[in-house]
Amino acid sequence: MPIVAAFVCVVLLNVYAAVLVASRSVVYGTRLYRPMLVNIALSFVPVLAAVVAVSGLVFLAPVLSEAAGLSTSLSAGILWAYLLVGTVLWLLFFPNSIYLITELNLSHRHEGDPVPLWYDIVQTLTLTLSGIANAVLSLAVVQTGFIAILLDPTPAASPPAASWAFAGTVIVLGAVGVYLGRYLRFNSWDVRHPRGMLRKLGAHLRTRGKALEAGGFVFTHALLIGLVYVPLYLLGYGALGG
């Protein structure tokens, strides 16, 4: 199945990125840059969350429909609650995948670094591509589940417009999350303190030029992911329909 092949390829890309990070330390005798390994793991979380959430919903729906003593409204309520919680949790971790684009600044290199520049270029490019692949795959799984469960269970010739609106919103929110993570050092779990986040964000955006910078950052990153995601999703959707 195309989805299985895509999942395997994305996993291998993540493994390759981790191997390059670890090999840099072993081959050239430098300090292991652990933040990159952590970011690879965090970047893959949205893929796991998407697969688990959609798979769980597929199994949960028939169980609830056959469960004795459950009314139709109660079953629907449980399904909607599961769908809402699963989507929110996935969305909170989604920016971790796109975040790897920012690793292209090569901030881990230092003057006199014994590692050749070509190696670090390949390493960081692989790291970035693994993040983009994680973002594309996880969003594709969720968008397809959105179509199948909420919009049209019978495959149409092309994805419904509502599903594109959903995907576009997620991509923009993901770019916002990357900006918050890179420039304000927020993490996904910081949503537990919304007041503190809003206060810090407000102070940041009131600084001269920061609001324009944030808008430019979100626009360019969202556009990049969108231009990569749309053709790949159309190819995958066409393969599923075929």
N, C-alpha and C positions, 0 to 999 in steps of 0.2 A: 504494500500500500504506500502511496506517496507520503502520507503523514509519518509513517514509520521510517521511511528512508530519510526524510527531512530531519526527524528527531535524531537519528543515528549520526548524520552528517554534522549537525549542530553540536552534539556531544563530543564528537571527535575534534571539532574546531576548538572547543573549550579545553579539551585535554592537551591539544597541541600548544595552545597559548600558555597553559600552566607548565608544560615541559620546557618551553623556551625560557620562561621566567626562572625556573629552577636550574636549567642548564647554564644560564648566564653566570650564576654564582659558582657552579662546579667547574666549568671550563676556564673561566677567566679569574677565578679566585677573588671575586668581589662579595660584598655582603648581600645576602639574599633579601630582595626587596619584597617583604611580606605583604605590604598593602596591595600589591598587584594580585597576589594569590587570593587575598580576601575579596577583592573586587570581582574576580572571576567567579568565585562561589556565590556572591550576592547577585551577580548578573544572571546566573542560571536559575535563581529562585523563582522568577516569574514564569519560566518555562514549566517547572515542576508544579507551581501553583495553578497554572492554567490547565494542565493535563489532569491534575487531581480533581480540580473543581468541576470540569466538564464531565470527566468520567464518573465522578460521584453523582452528578445530576442525572446522568443516563441510567445509572443503577437505582437511584432513589425514586425516580418517577414511577416505574412499574411496581415497586414495593409498596409505595403509598397507595397506588390505585387498587391494589389487591388486599390491602390491610383491612381487617374486619373492624368495624366500629368507628372508622374514620369517615367523617362527612366529606363531601366534595370540596366544600369551602375550607375545611381544616387542612386537607391535603394540599390544596392550592396555596394556602398560607404558608405551610411548611416549605414548599418548593420555592416560593418567592423569597422567604427569609434566607434560605440556603443560597439562592442565586445572588441576593443582595450582599450578604456577608462575604461570599466567595469572590465576587467581583471587586468589592472594596479592598479586600486583603491583597488580591492580585494587583490592583491598581496602585496600591501603596508601594509595592516593590518593583513595579514596571520601570520607573526611572533608573533603577540600578543597572539595567542593561544598556540604556542609551548613554549612561554616565561614562562608559569606557571610551567614548569618543574623545573625552577631554584628556585621556592619557597620551594623546599624540603630541602633547607639549614637551615630551621627553624630560620632564622635571626630575627624573631619577638619575640623570647623568650629571657628572661633576667634572670639573677641570682636571685633566690628567687621567681620566677614566681609562683603564686598559681595554675596555670593551670596544670593539670596532663600531663605528657609527652604523655600518650596514646591518650589523646584528640587531642593534637596538631599533632600527627602522622596521625590520621584519618582525621583531618581537612585539613592538607597540602596535604595528598595523594588524598583526594577527589578533592581538588583544582587542583592538577596536572592532575588527570584523566579527569576533566572537560575540561581543556585546550587541552589535547590530543584528546578528543572526538570532540571538536569544530574543531580542525585542520583536523581530519579525515573526518568528515562530510562535511565541506566546500570544501575540496579538492575533495572529491568524487562527489559532486554536479557539480563542475567545470569540472572535468575530464569526467564525463558522458555527460555533455553538449558539451564539446569539441569533443567527439566521435560522438554524434548525429548530431551536426551542421556542423562540418568540415570534419569528416573522413568517417563515415558510418551511415546513418540514419536508416538502418535496423540492428537490434541487431545481432552481430556475436557471435560465441561460446565463444570467449575470447576477452578481450580488445585489440585493435590494438597496435602494438609496439610503434607507434608514441605517443600514449596517455600515455604510461608508461614513455617515455622520457620526456614528459611534466610534469608528476607528480614527477618524480625524480628531475628534475630541480627546481621545486617549493619547494620541501622538502629541498634541499640543500640551496636555497636562504632563506628559512625560518630559517634554522639553523644559517646562516650568520646574519640574522636580529636579532636573539636572542642574539648572541654574541655582536653585536653592541649596543643592548639595555642594556645588563647587564654590560658590561665592559666600554663602552664609553658613556652610558646614552643617546643614541639617541632614538628619538621617530619617529613614522611613518611620522609625519608632518615635520620632519627636512629635508626631501628631497627638501623642498623649498629653502634650502641653500646648494646646492651640493658642492660648493667650500669649504665652511667651514667644511663640513663633510669629504671630501677627505683630506683636510689639517690635520685635527685632527686624522683621521685614519692612514695617512702616518706617522705621528709623533709617534703614538702608536705602529705601526708594526716595526718601526725602533729601538724600545727599545729591548734590548737583551732578547731573549727567547719568546717574545710576538707573533711573527709570527708562531712559532711552537705551542705555546699554542692555538692560534686561529685555526690553522689547525686541531689540535686534538679535540678541542671543536666542530667545525663544523662537523667533520667526525663522532664522537661518537653520537652526537645529531641527525644528519641526518639518521644514521644507525638505531638508536632506532625507530624513527618515521616511517622509511621505513619498518622495520620488523613488526611493528604494523599495518601499513596502507595496505600493499599488501594483506595479507590474508583476512582482513576485507572487502576490496574493491572487491576481487574476490568472496566472499560470497554474497555481495550485488548485484554485477553484475549478478551473476548466478540466484539470486532470481528475478531480473528484467526480465531476459531472460526467466525464467520459467513462 
